[in-house]
Amino acid sequence: MGGEMSGQDSFHKRIQVAQANEVLQAALDANADRRMLGRVQSMSSLPQPWDVMRQRAHDIRSDTISHLDEYLAQFTGKLEANGVKVLRAADSAEAVNLVLEIAREHGVRRVAKSKTMVSEEIDLNPSLEAAGLQVVETDLGEYIVQLRGEHPAHIITPAVHLRRSEVGHTFQEKLDLPYTEDIPTLTMAARRQLRQVFLEADLGISGVNFGVAESGTLCLVTNEGNGRMVTTLPPVHIALMGIERLVSSMADLALMLYLLPRSATGQKLSVYTSLIQAPARPGELDGARKRYVILVDNGRSNVRHSPLSEILYCVRCGACLNACPVFRELGGHAYVDMNGELTPYSGPVGSVVSPGLFGQDRFGHLARASTLCGACRDVYPMDIDLPKLLLRVRAGQTNQGASETDQDLAAAPRANVPAILARGLRLFSWVAVSPWLYALAQRMLGVLTGLASARAGWLRLPAFTGWGYSKDFPRTARKPFRDHWGQIEKGTVGPKPVQAPVESNPSVEPVEPAALSPVERFRQELLEVGGQFISCREAEISQRVRELLDQRGISSLATWSDEYLPSGVLDALLRSGIGISQTPDPRVRAGLTGVQAAIAETGSLLICGGAGRPLTASLLPEVHIAILREKDILDDQVQALNLKEIKESASAVLITGPSRTADIEMTLTIGVHGPGELIVLCCSDI
C-alpha cells in the first residue's frame, strides 16, 4: 500500500507541477488550437463524409485485428519473397536483443533513428548506448528532447512543452552554437548537425505506420525527410513494427492515408509517404542493402483477447491528445506509473494502451485522468470508443479473457479505484436502485444546499477528493427532478413550442463550382503546400532548368539517367556548363528527376526508385526540380497507390510539397532534412 500511495502521490504531484507551469500551459494551448483548426479545415476536402470514411476505417481495422494471424502470415511471406528478413519479438527484451544482434552482425557503430513509438515502448536507446553504439534521434523534436535527456511529450510533437528560448539554450550548451531564439536558424543548425549523421550512419532504424499484407509494403509517413534519410542512406535498415499495424490492401492503405495526416497534423497528405518493398536491387545507387522488419508483440496479443481489443485499431495520430481537456492541461510528462516512471503513450489513448500493454497495477490509475467528455471519440479517425475503454480500465477489465460485455463491468476482478471511492459507489448504487430512497436523498441534499447557502463553505467535500478545491462542485438542486417534471407535464413551467420557420425559397439549390481539370487542380494543390508550378513545352525544359539554377547560383545537378528524362535534356545542360552527377553527393544543391505520376487532389508526386532513378536526387539537395507530363496526373491517391510501378520498385515515395516542420513552438519552418524548394515543370507535349 505504501508503494501505491507513493505512486499516486507522484502522479498528483506531476499534475500540480504541470498546471502551475505557465510556459507549458501556453505551449499546450498553442499546439492544440493549431492542430484542431488544421484538422477541421482539412476534413472539408475528404472525398466522402467524415463519418462514412471513419466507419469504413473502423471496419477495416476490426477485420485486421480479428484475422491478425492470417494477415501477419501473408505479410511475412510477401516481405521474405521481396528479400526482407522478418523477425518476431514476443516482448521488449527480445526486440532489443534482435536489434543488438543485427548491429553486431554488421559491425554497426552509429545509428540514425527516425521517430518510432515502438522504440520508446521497448526503451531501445539506453540498451544500444550501453552496448557502445552512438544513437541519434533525427526527427527535430526527438533530437531536441534527446539532447536534453527528456522523453517525448507528445506522439506527434515531441518537444511541444518547450519554448524557443529553451531550445536555443540547449543548442548552445550541447552543440556549442551561438545562442539564438530564431526558429529557422535553430532548424538549420539541426539540419547541419544531422546531415553528417545520415551520411555516416551504419544503421537506420524507423517505425512503420502501416504494413500492407497483400504486397509486403512498409508505409512510413513523415514531414521532415528524416524517415526517408534513415531508410535510404545507411546500408542497413531495421523497421520496428507493432504486430497490429497492418492493412490488407493498397486500397485500405489509401483510406488510412486520407484520415491519418488530417487527424495528426491537419494535412491532406504528409510531405513524404515512403513505400518500401525490398532492399536495394543490383544497379541501384541508393537504398539499404539489407532490410529487417522486427514484428513486436509486447503484450498486444493479450490485449487482442481482452475487453480492450478495440484500442489496437489506434493509428497513433495524436488527435485524441489535442482534443482532450485533461491532456491540454497536463502534457505528456504527467502520465506516470505507480513508481513515477513515464509511459511512452500519454493522453486518452495512453490511458488505455499503457494498462493494456504494461499492466493494470502500474498504469490503471491513468484512466481516472479523464473527464469522459467524449471529445477523444469525436475526433478519432478509427471511431474507437475511448470513453468506454477508459471505463473498462477503471473497472479493472484489462486482463486476458475477461468478459467484454458492459453489464459485467461491476464484476471485474480488480477495479483500480481508491477504497473510499469504491465504498461510496456501492452506497450510491444501493440508494439509486430504490425509488423512495433516491427521492429521499434528493430532498435531503436540497435541504443541505439551503443550509450551505446560508453559511458559505459549510457544504464541502474533503480536500483529498479534489471537489471544491481543484474541481468545481456543482450546486445541488433544491427540488427533485421528478417534481420539476410534474410541473412541465401540467404546462405550468418549461419551454413553449416554437413554430418552425418557413423556408424563403426552397426550390433554389446551391450552385456547385465548375469542376477543375486535373492539371488545374494539381496546380492549385501544389501551390497550397508550398510547391512551385511552371507550365512549359518539352523543348523548353533545359532552358527553364538552367534559368532556375542561375537564379540560385547553382552550377551542378544530381539527376536521373537519360532514359528516364525527356530526350536531350541532360546533353543540353552539360553543353551549357552544368555539372551532372547520379551518385549521392551532399554537396550538390539541386536535383532533377522525372515523375511516375501525380495526384490532383493533394498536389503530390509519385517517384519510384530504381537503377538510373536514385531517390537521393529528390532528397539530399536543397532544391528539387521534377519533370511531369500532364497525362500522368491522376485524380486521387487510390489510383496512384494501385499503380504497378510501386509494387515493382524496391522503394517509392509520394512527395507533397517541400520538407517542413513545426516542432518548435508550432512555428512552420520549410526545408528541414529534405529540399526546401519543390519546383514542378509540367509539360503537355511529352
C-alpha positions in Angstrom: 0.0 0.0 0.0 2.9 2.4 0.8 4.2 1.9 -2.8 0.8 2.6 -4.2 0.4 5.8 -2.3 3.9 6.9 -3.4 2.9 6.3 -7.0 -0.4 8.2 -6.6 1.5 11.0 -4.9 3.9 11.2 -7.8 1.1 11.3 -10.3 -0.8 14.0 -8.4 2.5 16.0 -7.9 3.1 16.0 -11.6 -0.4 17.2 -12.2 0.1 20.1 -9.9 3.5 21.0 -11.4 2.1 20.9 -14.9 -0.9 23.2 -14.0 1.5 25.7 -12.4 3.8 25.8 -15.4 2.6 28.9 -17.4 5.1 28.2 -20.2 3.8 24.6 -20.6 0.2 25.8 -20.5 0.8 28.3 -23.3 2.6 25.7 -25.4 -0.1 23.1 -25.0 -2.8 25.6 -25.9 -1.0 26.7 -29.0 -0.4 23.1 -30.1 -4.0 22.0 -29.6 -5.5 25.1 -31.1 -3.4 24.8 -34.3 -3.8 21.1 -34.6 -7.6 21.1 -34.1 -8.1 24.1 -36.5 -6.0 22.4 -39.2 -7.9 19.1 -38.7 -11.3 20.8 -39.1 -10.1 22.6 -42.3 -8.6 19.6 -43.9 -11.7 17.4 -43.2 -13.7 19.5 -45.6 -11.8 18.2 -48.5 -12.4 14.5 -47.9 -13.9 12.7 -50.9 -16.7 11.3 -48.7 -18.3 12.4 -45.4 -16.1 12.1 -42.4 -18.5 9.7 -40.5 -18.7 7.4 -43.6 -14.9 7.2 -44.1 -14.1 6.7 -40.4 -16.7 3.9 -40.1 -15.1 2.2 -43.1 -11.7 2.6 -41.4 -13.1 1.2 -38.2 -14.4 -1.8 -40.1 -11.1 -2.3 -41.8 -9.2 -2.2 -38.5 -11.7 -4.5 -36.9 -11.3 -7.1 -39.7 -7.5 -6.8 -39.4 -7.4 -7.4 -35.7 -10.0 -10.2 -35.9 -7.9 -12.0 -38.5 -4.5 -10.8 -37.4 -2.7 -14.2 -37.6 -3.7 -14.7 -41.2 -2.7 -11.2 -42.2 0.6 -11.5 -40.4 1.4 -14.7 -42.2 0.6 -13.1 -45.6 2.6 -10.0 -44.8 5.6 -12.0 -43.6 5.5 -14.2 -46.7 5.5 -11.2 -49.1 8.3 -9.5 -47.2 10.5 -12.5 -47.3 9.7 -13.1 -51.0 10.8 -9.5 -51.6 14.2 -10.1 -49.8 13.4 -8.6 -46.4 14.3 -10.6 -43.3 11.4 -10.8 -40.9 11.9 -11.4 -37.1 9.4 -11.8 -34.3 9.8 -10.4 -30.8 7.5 -11.6 -28.0 8.5 -8.8 -25.7 10.6 -5.7 -25.3 13.7 -7.6 -24.2 13.6 -9.9 -27.2 13.1 -6.9 -29.6 16.1 -5.1 -28.1 18.3 -8.2 -28.4 17.3 -8.7 -32.0 18.4 -5.1 -32.8 21.7 -5.7 -31.0 22.3 -9.0 -32.9 21.8 -7.2 -36.2 24.1 -4.4 -35.1 26.8 -6.8 -34.1 26.4 -8.8 -37.3 27.0 -5.7 -39.5 29.7 -4.0 -37.3 27.4 -1.1 -36.5 28.8 1.9 -34.6 26.5 4.8 -35.4 22.7 4.5 -35.5 20.3 7.1 -37.1 16.7 6.8 -35.9 13.6 8.3 -37.2 10.6 8.7 -34.9 9.2 5.3 -33.7 6.9 4.9 -30.7 7.8 1.2 -30.6 11.4 2.1 -29.8 10.2 4.3 -27.0 8.0 1.5 -25.8 10.8 -1.0 -25.6 13.3 1.6 -24.2 15.7 0.8 -27.1 18.1 3.8 -26.9 19.6 3.1 -23.5 20.3 -0.5 -24.4 22.0 0.4 -27.6 24.1 3.0 -25.9 25.0 0.6 -23.1 26.4 -1.7 -25.9 28.7 1.1 -27.1 26.6 2.4 -30.0 26.0 6.0 -30.8 22.3 6.5 -31.3 21.0 9.8 -32.7 17.3 10.8 -33.0 16.8 12.6 -36.3 13.3 14.0 -36.0 13.8 17.6 -34.9 11.6 17.3 -31.9 13.0 14.0 -30.8 16.6 15.3 -31.4 15.8 18.3 -29.1 14.5 16.2 -26.2 17.3 13.6 -26.7 19.9 16.4 -26.2 18.0 17.5 -23.1 17.8 13.9 -21.7 14.0 14.0 -21.7 11.2 11.9 -23.1 8.9 13.0 -25.9 5.9 15.0 -24.5 3.5 14.2 -27.5 3.2 11.5 -30.0 3.3 13.9 -33.0 5.1 17.0 -31.5 7.8 15.6 -29.1 9.1 19.0 -27.9 5.7 20.6 -27.5 6.5 21.5 -23.9 9.5 23.7 -24.8 9.8 27.4 -25.8 12.3 28.6 -28.4 14.5 30.1 -25.6 14.9 26.7 -24.0 15.8 25.1 -27.4 18.3 27.9 -28.0 20.0 27.3 -24.7 20.0 23.6 -25.3 21.7 24.0 -28.7 24.2 26.5 -27.1 25.1 24.1 -24.3 25.0 20.8 -26.2 26.2 21.8 -29.7 28.4 24.7 -28.8 26.4 27.1 -31.1 25.7 30.8 -30.6 22.6 31.4 -28.6 19.6 32.4 -30.8 15.8 32.3 -30.5 15.3 32.5 -34.2 13.4 29.3 -35.1 14.6 29.0 -38.8 18.2 29.4 -37.6 17.7 26.7 -34.9 16.2 24.4 -37.5 19.0 24.9 -40.0 21.6 24.3 -37.2 19.9 20.9 -36.5 19.9 20.2 -40.3 23.7 20.7 -40.5 24.4 18.6 -37.4 22.2 15.7 -38.5 23.3 15.7 -42.2 26.6 14.0 -41.2 24.7 11.5 -39.0 22.7 10.4 -42.0 25.7 10.1 -44.3 27.9 8.3 -41.7 25.3 6.0 -40.0 25.9 2.3 -40.3 22.3 1.5 -39.4 19.0 3.3 -39.8 16.0 2.5 -37.5 12.5 3.5 -38.3 9.0 2.7 -37.3 6.1 1.6 -39.6 2.8 3.5 -39.9 1.2 0.7 -41.9 2.2 -2.7 -43.4 0.3 -3.9 -46.4 -0.3 -7.6 -46.3 -1.0 -8.2 -50.0 2.3 -6.7 -51.2 4.6 -6.7 -48.2 4.8 -2.8 -48.4 6.1 -0.8 -45.5 4.5 2.7 -45.3 6.2 5.5 -43.4 4.6 8.9 -43.1 6.9 11.9 -42.2 7.2 15.6 -42.9 10.9 16.5 -42.3 12.5 13.9 -44.6 14.5 12.1 -41.8 12.3 9.0 -42.3 13.4 8.9 -46.0 17.0 9.5 -44.9 17.3 6.6 -42.4 15.7 4.2 -44.8 17.7 5.3 -47.9 21.2 6.3 -46.9 22.5 3.7 -44.3 23.4 0.3 -45.7 21.3 -1.5 -43.2 17.7 -0.6 -42.2 15.6 -2.0 -39.3 11.9 -1.3 -39.2 10.2 -1.8 -35.8 6.6 -2.6 -36.2 3.8 -3.4 -33.7 2.0 -6.5 -35.0 -1.3 -4.7 -35.2 -0.2 -2.1 -37.7 -1.5 -3.9 -40.8 -4.0 -3.3 -43.6 -4.9 -5.9 -46.1 -4.5 -4.0 -49.4 -3.3 -0.8 -51.1 -7.0 0.3 -51.3 -7.2 0.0 -47.5 -3.9 1.9 -47.2 -5.4 4.7 -49.4 -8.3 5.1 -46.9 -5.9 5.3 -44.0 -3.9 8.0 -45.7 -7.0 10.1 -46.2 -7.6 10.1 -42.4 -4.2 9.8 -40.6 -2.5 13.0 -41.9 -5.6 15.1 -41.5 -6.1 13.8 -37.9 -2.4 14.2 -36.9 -1.3 17.5 -38.5 -4.2 18.8 -40.5 -2.6 18.0 -43.8 -4.3 16.3 -46.8 -1.2 14.2 -47.1 2.1 14.3 -45.3 5.1 15.6 -47.2 6.7 12.2 -47.5 4.8 8.9 -47.7 7.5 6.3 -48.2 6.5 2.9 -49.7 9.2 0.3 -49.2 9.0 -3.2 -50.7 12.6 -4.5 -50.8 16.3 -3.9 -50.2 18.2 -2.0 -52.9 18.5 -4.1 -56.1 21.5 -4.6 -58.4 22.3 -1.4 -60.2 20.6 0.9 -57.7 22.8 3.7 -56.4 20.9 4.2 -53.1 18.7 2.4 -50.7 19.6 0.0 -47.8 21.3 -3.2 -49.0 19.8 -5.1 -46.0 16.4 -4.6 -44.6 14.9 -6.2 -41.5 11.4 -6.0 -40.1 11.0 -6.8 -36.4 7.4 -7.5 -35.6 6.9 -6.6 -31.9 4.1 -8.2 -29.8 5.0 -6.9 -26.3 1.5 -7.6 -24.9 -0.6 -6.9 -28.0 -1.8 -10.5 -28.3 -3.1 -10.3 -24.7 -4.8 -7.0 -25.5 -6.3 -8.5 -28.6 -8.1 -11.1 -26.5 -9.2 -8.7 -23.8 -12.0 -6.2 -23.4 -9.6 -3.5 -24.6 -9.0 -5.1 -28.0 -10.5 -2.1 -29.8 -7.5 0.1 -28.8 -5.4 -1.9 -31.2 -7.3 -0.1 -34.0 -5.3 3.0 -33.0 -3.0 4.5 -35.6 -1.2 6.9 -33.3 -2.4 10.1 -34.9 -2.4 12.1 -31.6 -5.8 13.7 -32.3 -7.2 12.5 -29.0 -4.4 14.2 -27.2 -5.1 17.5 -28.8 -8.9 17.3 -28.1 -8.6 16.0 -24.5 -9.2 18.8 -21.9 -7.1 16.9 -19.4 -4.1 16.4 -21.7 -4.3 20.1 -22.7 -3.7 20.9 -19.0 -1.1 18.3 -18.1 1.0 17.5 -21.2 2.6 14.1 -21.8 5.1 14.2 -18.9 2.4 13.9 -16.3 1.4 10.4 -17.3 3.5 8.2 -15.0 3.2 4.7 -13.5 2.9 3.9 -9.8 6.7 4.3 -9.5 6.8 7.7 -11.1 8.2 6.4 -14.4 6.8 7.9 -17.6 4.7 5.9 -20.1 5.5 6.3 -23.8 1.8 6.6 -24.5 0.0 9.6 -22.9 -3.4 11.2 -23.2 -6.6 9.2 -23.6 -5.1 6.6 -25.8 -2.2 6.1 -23.4 -4.5 5.7 -20.5 -5.9 2.6 -22.2 -2.8 1.3 -24.1 -0.4 1.6 -21.1 -2.6 -0.5 -18.7 -3.3 -3.0 -21.5 0.3 -3.5 -22.6 2.2 -2.9 -19.3 -0.2 -3.8 -16.6 -3.2 -2.5 -14.7 -1.2 -2.3 -11.4 1.3 0.1 -13.0 -0.9 2.3 -15.1 -4.6 1.7 -14.3 -4.8 4.9 -12.4 -4.3 6.9 -15.6 -7.8 6.2 -16.7 -9.0 8.4 -14.0 -7.3 11.4 -15.6 -10.2 11.8 -17.9 -13.5 13.8 -17.9 -15.1 11.1 -20.1 -16.5 14.0 -22.1 -16.2 12.1 -25.4 -14.1 14.7 -27.2 -11.5 12.0 -28.0 -14.0 9.7 -29.6 -15.4 12.6 -31.7 -12.0 13.2 -33.3 -10.7 9.7 -33.5 -10.3 8.6 -37.2 -10.8 4.9 -36.4 -14.1 5.6 -34.5 -12.7 4.0 -31.3 -15.0 4.3 -28.3 -12.3 5.6 -25.9 -14.7 6.6 -23.1 -16.0 3.0 -23.0 -12.4 1.7 -22.9 -11.4 4.1 -20.2 -14.4 2.9 -18.0 -13.2 -0.7 -18.5 -9.7 0.2 -17.3 -11.3 2.0 -14.3 -13.3 -1.2 -13.6 -10.1 -3.3 -13.8 -11.1 -5.1 -17.0 -7.8 -5.3 -18.7 -7.0 -9.0 -18.2 -6.9 -11.6 -20.9 -10.2 -13.4 -21.3 -12.3 -11.1 -19.3 -15.9 -10.6 -20.4 -16.4 -7.7 -22.9 -20.0 -7.0 -22.0 -20.8 -3.7 -20.3 -23.0 -5.4 -17.7 -20.1 -7.4 -16.5 -18.0 -4.4 -15.5 -19.2 -4.5 -11.9 -17.8 -8.0 -11.7 -14.3 -7.0 -12.9 -11.6 -8.8 -11.0 -9.9 -5.7 -9.6 -11.1 -2.2 -10.1 -8.4 0.4 -10.0 -10.1 2.8 -7.6 -9.4 4.0 -4.1 -11.2 2.0 -1.4 -13.2 5.0 -0.2 -14.5 5.7 -3.7 -15.4 2.0 -4.2 -17.4 2.1 -0.9 -19.1 5.4 -1.9 -20.1 3.9 -5.3 -21.6 0.9 -3.6 -23.6 3.2 -1.3 -24.8 5.2 -4.2 -25.8 2.1 -6.1 -27.8 0.9 -3.0 -29.7 4.2 -2.9 -30.1 4.7 -6.6 -31.9 1.3 -7.2 -34.6 2.3 -4.7 -37.0 5.0 -5.9 -38.1 6.1 -2.4 -34.5 6.1 -1.1 -33.3 8.1 -4.1 -36.2 10.6 -3.8 -35.4 11.0 0.0 -31.7 11.5 -0.7 -32.6 14.3 -3.3 -34.7 16.1 -0.8 -32.1 15.9 1.9 -29.5 17.3 -0.4 -31.9 20.1 -1.2 -32.1 21.0 2.5 -28.3 20.8 2.8 -27.9 23.1 -0.1 -30.1 25.7 1.5 -28.0 25.5 4.7 -24.8 25.8 2.7 -26.1 28.9 1.0 -26.8 30.4 4.4 -23.3 29.5 5.7 -20.9 29.7 2.8 -18.4 26.9 2.8 -20.4 24.7 5.1 -21.0 22.0 2.4 -17.6 21.0 1.2 -16.1 17.6 0.5 -12.7 16.7 2.0 -9.7 18.1 0.2 -8.3 14.7 -1.0 -11.3 14.3 -3.3 -10.4 17.4 -5.2 -14.1 18.5 -5.4 -14.5 22.1 -4.3 -10.7 22.7 -4.5 -9.2 21.7 -7.8 -12.6 20.8 -9.4 -15.9 22.7 -9.4 -18.5 21.1 -7.2 -22.0 21.5 -8.8 -24.7 23.1 -6.7 -27.4 20.6 -5.8 -30.9 21.3 -7.0 -33.3 22.3 -4.2 -36.2 20.4 -5.8 -36.0 16.8 -7.2 -36.3 16.5 -10.9 -39.5 14.4 -10.7 -41.2 17.4 -9.0 -40.0 19.7 -11.8 -41.1 17.2 -14.5 -44.6 17.0 -13.0 -44.9 20.8 -13.4 -43.7 20.5 -17.0 -46.3 17.9 -17.8 -49.0 20.2 -16.4 -47.7 23.0 -18.6 -47.0 25.4 -15.7 -43.2 25.6 -16.4 -40.9 24.8 -19.3 -40.3 26.0 -22.8 -43.2 26.9 -25.1 -43.4 25.3 -28.5 -41.8 27.2 -31.3 -43.2 27.2 -34.9 -40.6 26.1 -37.4 -39.5 28.9 -39.8 -40.8 28.8 -43.3 -38.1 28.4 -46.0 -38.0 31.5 -48.1 -37.2 29.8 -51.4 -36.8 26.0 -51.0 -36.8 25.4 -54.8 -33.4 27.1 -55.2 -30.4 24.7 -54.8 -26.8 25.7 -54.2 -24.7 26.2 -57.3 -21.7 23.9 -57.4 -18.4 25.5 -58.7 -17.3 24.3 -62.1 -15.2 21.2 -61.9 -11.5 21.9 -62.4 -9.3 20.0 -64.8 -6.8 17.5 -63.2 -3.9 19.8 -64.3 -5.5 22.9 -62.7 -6.5 21.1 -59.6 -3.0 19.7 -59.2 -1.5 23.2 -59.7 -3.7 24.7 -57.0 -3.0 21.9 -54.5 0.8 22.1 -55.2 0.8 25.9 -54.6 -1.2 25.3 -51.4 1.5 23.1 -50.0 4.3 25.5 -50.9 5.4 24.0 -54.2 6.0 25.9 -57.5 4.3 25.1 -60.8 5.7 26.0 -64.2 4.0 25.1 -67.4 6.3 24.6 -70.3 6.9 22.6 -73.5 9.4 19.7 -73.8 11.8 21.8 -75.9 11.9 24.5 -73.2 12.8 22.2 -70.3 16.6 22.5 -70.4 16.3 26.3 -70.7 13.9 26.5 -67.8 16.1 24.3 -65.6 19.2 26.4 -66.5 17.3 29.6 -65.6 16.2 28.2 -62.2 19.8 27.2 -61.4 21.2 30.5 -62.5 18.7 32.4 -60.2 20.0 30.4 -57.2 23.7 30.4 -58.1 23.8 26.7 -58.6 26.1 25.1 -61.2 25.6 21.3 -60.7 22.7 18.8 -60.6 22.0 15.4 -59.1 19.9 13.7 -61.8 18.3 10.6 -63.1 19.9 8.9 -66.2 18.9 10.0 -69.7 16.5 7.2 -70.3 14.2 8.4 -67.5 14.2 12.1 -68.6 13.0 13.8 -71.7 15.3 13.2 -74.6 18.3 15.7 -74.9 17.7 17.5 -71.6 20.9 16.3 -69.9 23.0 16.9 -73.0 21.7 20.4 -73.3 22.5 21.1 -69.7 26.0 19.7 -70.0 26.7 21.9 -73.0 25.6 24.9 -71.0 28.2 24.2 -68.3 26.0 22.4 -65.7 27.7 19.6 -63.9 25.8 16.3 -63.8 26.0 13.6 -61.1 24.0 10.5 -60.5 25.7 9.2 -57.4 24.6 10.6 -54.0 26.5 13.8 -53.2 25.5 16.0 -50.3 27.4 19.0 -51.8 25.1 19.2 -54.8 22.4 21.8 -54.1 19.8 20.8 -56.8 18.2 17.6 -58.0 16.4 16.9 -61.3 14.1 13.9 -61.6 11.2 12.6 -63.6 7.8 11.6 -62.1 5.9 8.4 -62.5 2.5 10.1 -61.6 1.0 13.0 -59.8 -2.2 13.3 -57.7 -4.5 16.1 -58.4 -6.4 16.0 -55.1 -3.3 16.6 -53.0 -0.7 18.1 -55.3 1.6 15.1 -54.7 4.2 13.5 -56.9 4.9 9.7 -57.1 8.6 8.9 -57.6 9.7 5.3 -57.8 13.4 4.5 -57.3 15.4 2.0 -59.3 18.5 1.7 -61.4 19.1 5.1 -63.1 16.5 6.7 -60.8 18.2 7.5 -57.5 15.8 8.6 -54.8 18.5 10.8 -53.2 18.2 13.2 -56.2 14.8 14.2 -54.7 16.0 14.1 -51.1 19.6 15.4 -50.5 19.6 18.7 -52.4 18.2 22.0 -51.3 16.1 22.3 -54.5 14.1 19.5 -56.2 13.1 20.1 -59.8 10.6 17.5 -61.1 9.5 17.0 -64.7 5.9 16.0 -65.0 3.8 15.0 -68.0 0.2 16.3 -67.9 -1.1 12.9 -69.0 0.4 11.4 -65.8 -1.8 13.4 -63.4 -4.3 11.2 -61.7 -7.4 12.2 -59.9 -6.8 10.7 -56.5 -4.4 8.7 -54.3 -6.4 5.5 -54.7 -5.4 5.4 -58.4 -1.8 6.3 -57.6 -1.3 3.6 -54.9 -2.6 0.9 -57.2 -0.1 1.6 -60.0 2.1 -1.4 -60.7 5.2 0.8 -60.7 5.0 1.0 -56.9 4.9 -2.8 -56.4 7.7 -3.3 -58.9 10.1 -0.9 -57.3 12.2 -1.5 -54.2 11.2 1.9 -52.8 8.8 4.6 -53.8 7.7 7.9 -52.3 4.8 10.3 -52.5 6.1 13.9 -52.2 3.6 16.6 -51.2 5.5 19.9 -51.0 8.8 20.9 -49.6 10.2 19.4 -46.4 8.8 21.1 -43.3 8.5 21.0 -39.5 6.6 22.8 -36.7 8.4 21.1 -33.8 9.5 24.4 -32.2 6.6 26.4 -30.8 4.3 25.1 -33.6 6.1 27.6 -36.0 6.1 26.2 -39.6 9.7 26.1 -41.0 10.4 25.0 -44.5 13.4 22.9 -45.5 14.5 20.6 -42.8 16.3 17.4 -43.9 14.7 17.3 -47.4 14.6 20.1 -50.0 13.2 23.5 -49.1 12.0 24.1 -52.7 9.9 21.8 -54.9 9.5 23.0 -58.5 7.4 21.1 -61.0 7.9 21.6 -64.7 4.6 20.4 -66.2 4.7 19.6 -69.9 1.7 18.9 -72.2 3.6 17.6 -75.2 5.6 14.7 -73.8 
